[in-house]
Amino acid sequence: MLKIILKNGRELLNDPELGLNLESKEEIEENLSVTGRYDLCTSDEGFIFLSVEEIEEIKNII
């Protein structure tokens, strides 16, 4: 599981079991590098479209 921390302080969980969420920090960073965005699926809000400019940090959590 990964935590995506936005520049506005909001923290989102990236659960690879939901939607088409990617499994690793490296996969997300590569996707951001290529497309400039990441489509995160959450259990409570559905899809959230994140731009590379919004993301502060991606952390592995256990």
C-alpha positions, 0 to 999 in steps of 0.5 A: 500500500502507498500513501500519496501526499499532496502539496496541500497536505491531503493524504490519499491511500493507493490500494492496488486492489482498487481499480487500475491503481499501480502497485509500486512507487516506481510505477506511479512515478514513471506514469507521472513522468510519461503522462503528467497525471495519475488516476487514483481509485479510492474506495470512498471517492471513486476516481481522483485525477492527480496532476504531477504538480499536485503531488508532494511525495509518494511513500510506502506504508505497511 
